[in-house]
């Protein structure tokens, strides 16, 4: 690689790094993810997303106007062939506090779930329960997960197509028992940027091959669909994400979210709007050609 190529690569890396830091910083501010004195438990699976989350989070910590601590935690689910040495060595190289939590959820899942059935539901519940409990043990006030914008949009379609629910992943979530707060600092980051960033940083990525289950196959199908949309119409995935930030409950059909049954009349508001409309129409030159005779349509 010549000097010009080196300069170009360095420039691209710097732009990418700034974009990811800006996106993460904006998400943290917009949803008040991290506050003064927080202990953030960064859950690191060994994949590109959690590595990037930890890396950017540690960099933001240095420049942040508030004080907070970051603790790296990996849940070793005792998957066959899992390289147990990689993450401890990486955490030590960063000189940060870390924990490896040993919990054989793999055997439990294999025992409880029939061959060929999806394992994701049980696996995620076991993993979530273990991490929630451990967060309390070490005094963590926030649990950081590495889900990014594409994960959130994919989950939206997964729930629509396979669960008939309009539901995704929130940037910030209080657990059902009210004892933990989960944050997703990568909410505004695109997966394609995280892939490039991982290549630049040469993270020691550990492949995930626990299950290859039905949910993963469904997610891959939706991922392919969204990639195709984004290729044909650049910006479409970003637009879908923005739509879940801009919801109009009265324009959907959820009776629990909006009171359609007891919808009141607002005659005073109607009269005011009618008066405004009438005044507007009377001040406008209108002829019959501007109207369509609906009786003949």
C-alpha positions in Angstrom: 0.0 0.0 0.0 1.5 3.4 -1.0 1.5 6.6 0.9 -1.5 8.0 -0.8 -3.6 4.9 -0.1 -2.4 5.0 3.6 -3.6 8.7 3.9 -6.9 7.8 2.3 -7.5 4.9 4.6 -6.6 7.0 7.6 -9.0 9.7 6.5 -11.8 7.2 6.0 -11.1 5.6 9.5 -11.2 9.0 11.2 -14.5 9.9 9.5 -16.0 6.6 10.5 -14.8 6.8 14.1 -16.2 10.4 14.4 -19.5 9.3 12.9 -19.9 6.4 15.3 -18.9 8.4 18.3 -21.3 11.2 17.3 -24.1 8.7 16.8 -23.5 7.0 20.1 -23.1 10.3 22.0 -26.4 11.6 20.5 -28.3 8.4 21.5 -26.9 8.6 25.0 -28.0 12.2 25.3 -31.4 11.8 23.6 -32.5 9.0 25.9 -30.5 10.0 29.0 -28.8 6.6 28.9 -25.9 7.4 31.2 -26.0 9.7 34.2 -23.5 11.0 36.8 -22.0 8.2 38.9 -23.4 5.4 36.8 -21.7 2.0 36.7 -22.3 0.7 33.2 -22.1 -3.1 32.7 -21.1 -3.5 29.1 -22.2 -7.0 28.0 -19.6 -8.4 25.6 -20.5 -11.5 23.6 -17.4 -11.5 21.4 -19.1 -10.2 18.3 -18.3 -7.1 16.4 -21.2 -5.0 17.8 -20.4 -5.5 21.5 -16.6 -5.0 20.8 -17.4 -1.7 19.0 -19.8 -0.6 21.8 -17.2 -1.1 24.4 -14.5 0.6 22.4 -16.5 3.7 21.6 -18.0 3.8 25.1 -14.5 3.9 26.7 -13.4 6.7 24.3 -16.5 8.7 25.1 -15.9 8.2 28.8 -12.6 10.1 28.5 -14.3 13.2 27.1 -17.7 13.0 28.8 -18.8 15.9 31.0 -20.0 13.4 33.7 -18.2 10.7 35.6 -19.2 7.1 35.1 -17.5 3.7 35.2 -17.6 0.9 32.6 -17.3 -2.8 33.6 -17.0 -5.4 30.9 -18.9 -8.6 31.4 -19.0 -11.8 29.3 -21.5 -14.6 29.9 -19.7 -17.9 29.1 -22.6 -20.2 28.2 -20.4 -23.2 27.9 -20.8 -23.6 24.2 -18.6 -26.4 22.8 -15.4 -25.0 21.4 -15.8 -21.5 22.9 -12.3 -20.0 23.1 -12.3 -18.9 26.8 -9.0 -17.2 26.7 -9.8 -14.5 24.1 -12.0 -12.1 26.0 -10.0 -12.1 29.3 -6.8 -11.3 27.3 -8.6 -8.5 25.4 -10.0 -7.0 28.6 -6.6 -7.1 30.2 -5.0 -5.3 27.2 -7.5 -2.5 27.8 -6.7 -2.4 31.5 -10.4 -2.3 32.5 -12.4 -4.1 35.2 -14.1 -7.2 33.8 -15.9 -10.4 34.8 -16.5 -13.7 33.1 -19.8 -15.2 34.3 -19.9 -19.0 34.0 -23.4 -20.3 33.4 -24.1 -23.5 31.4 -27.2 -22.3 29.7 -26.2 -24.3 26.6 -26.9 -27.7 28.3 -30.2 -26.4 29.7 -31.3 -25.3 26.2 -30.3 -28.5 24.5 -32.1 -30.5 27.2 -35.3 -28.6 27.2 -35.8 -27.8 23.5 -36.6 -30.5 21.1 -34.3 -31.1 18.2 -35.2 -28.8 15.3 -37.2 -26.4 17.4 -36.1 -22.8 17.9 -33.9 -22.3 21.0 -33.8 -18.5 21.0 -36.7 -17.9 23.4 -35.4 -20.0 26.2 -31.8 -19.1 25.6 -32.5 -15.3 25.7 -34.5 -15.7 28.9 -31.8 -17.6 30.6 -29.1 -15.2 29.4 -31.1 -12.1 30.4 -31.9 -13.5 33.8 -28.3 -14.3 34.5 -27.1 -10.9 33.4 -29.8 -9.0 35.4 -28.9 -10.9 38.6 -25.2 -10.3 38.1 -25.7 -6.6 37.5 -27.1 -6.3 40.9 -24.3 -8.3 42.4 -21.6 -5.8 41.1 -23.7 -2.7 41.7 -24.2 -1.9 38.1 -26.8 0.8 37.5 -27.1 0.3 33.7 -26.8 -2.7 31.5 -25.4 -1.9 28.0 -26.2 -4.1 25.1 -24.7 -4.0 21.6 -27.9 -3.8 19.5 -27.7 -1.3 16.6 -30.2 0.5 14.4 -30.4 -2.4 11.9 -31.2 -4.8 14.8 -34.0 -2.6 15.9 -35.6 -2.3 12.5 -35.2 -6.1 11.9 -36.9 -6.8 15.2 -39.7 -4.5 14.2 -40.4 -6.6 11.1 -39.8 -9.9 12.9 -42.6 -9.0 15.4 -44.9 -7.8 12.6 -44.4 -10.8 10.3 -44.2 -13.5 13.0 -45.9 -12.1 16.1 -48.5 -9.6 14.7 -47.2 -7.0 17.0 -45.9 -3.5 16.3 -42.9 -3.7 18.6 -39.1 -3.3 18.3 -36.2 -2.8 20.7 -36.3 0.4 22.8 -33.1 2.4 23.2 -33.7 2.4 27.0 -35.7 -0.2 28.9 -36.6 -0.8 32.5 -36.7 -4.6 33.2 -40.1 -6.2 34.1 -39.1 -6.4 37.8 -38.1 -2.8 37.8 -34.6 -3.5 39.2 -32.5 -2.9 36.1 -32.2 -0.4 33.3 -31.1 -1.7 29.9 -29.5 0.7 27.4 -28.6 0.3 23.8 -25.9 3.0 23.0 -25.5 1.9 19.4 -29.2 2.7 18.6 -28.2 5.4 16.0 -25.3 3.3 14.5 -25.6 1.4 11.2 -24.4 -2.2 11.0 -22.4 -1.4 7.8 -20.4 1.2 9.8 -19.7 -1.3 12.6 -18.5 -3.9 10.2 -15.9 -1.5 8.8 -15.0 -0.3 12.2 -14.3 -3.9 13.4 -12.1 -4.4 10.4 -10.1 -1.3 11.1 -9.8 -2.1 14.8 -9.0 -5.8 14.2 -11.2 -7.0 17.2 -10.7 -10.6 18.2 -14.2 -11.6 17.0 -15.6 -14.9 18.3 -18.1 -16.5 15.8 -21.6 -17.2 17.2 -22.7 -20.7 16.2 -24.7 -21.8 19.2 -28.0 -22.6 17.5 -28.6 -21.6 13.8 -32.2 -21.7 14.8 -35.5 -20.7 13.3 -35.5 -17.2 14.7 -32.0 -16.6 13.3 -33.1 -17.9 9.9 -36.2 -15.6 10.0 -34.0 -12.7 11.0 -31.6 -13.4 8.1 -34.5 -13.4 5.7 -35.6 -10.0 7.0 -32.1 -8.7 7.0 -31.8 -9.6 3.3 -35.1 -7.9 2.5 -34.0 -4.7 4.3 -30.6 -4.7 2.6 -32.3 -5.0 -0.8 -34.6 -2.1 0.0 -31.7 0.0 1.2 -29.8 -0.8 -1.9 -32.6 0.1 -4.3 -33.7 3.1 -2.2 -30.8 4.4 -0.1 -31.9 5.7 3.3 -35.0 3.6 3.6 -33.9 1.7 6.7 -33.0 5.0 8.4 -36.5 6.3 7.4 -38.1 3.2 8.9 -36.2 3.7 12.2 -37.2 7.4 12.3 -40.9 6.3 11.9 -40.8 4.5 15.2 -39.6 7.7 16.8 -42.6 9.6 15.3 -45.7 7.6 16.2 -49.3 8.8 16.0 -51.4 6.5 18.2 -54.7 7.9 16.9 -53.7 6.9 13.3 -53.2 3.2 14.2 -55.7 0.8 15.6 -54.7 -0.2 19.1 -57.7 0.3 21.4 -55.4 0.1 24.4 -53.1 2.8 23.1 -55.9 5.2 22.0 -59.5 5.5 23.2 -61.4 5.0 20.0 -64.5 3.7 21.9 -65.1 6.9 23.9 -63.8 9.4 21.3 -65.5 12.7 22.3 -66.8 15.4 19.9 -65.2 18.9 20.1 -67.9 21.1 18.6 -66.1 24.3 19.7 -62.9 23.2 17.9 -65.0 22.1 14.9 -66.6 25.6 14.7 -63.3 27.4 15.0 -61.8 25.2 12.2 -64.9 25.6 10.0 -64.8 29.4 10.5 -61.1 29.5 9.5 -61.8 27.2 6.4 -64.8 29.3 5.4 -62.8 32.5 5.6 -60.0 31.0 3.6 -62.4 29.7 0.9 -64.2 33.0 0.6 -60.9 34.9 0.0 -59.9 32.5 -2.8 -61.0 32.7 -6.4 -62.6 29.4 -7.1 -64.5 28.2 -10.1 -66.5 25.1 -10.8 -63.6 23.5 -12.8 -61.7 23.0 -9.6 -64.1 20.4 -8.3 -64.8 16.8 -9.4 -68.3 15.6 -9.7 -68.1 12.4 -7.5 -71.5 11.2 -8.7 -70.0 10.5 -12.1 -66.8 8.8 -10.8 
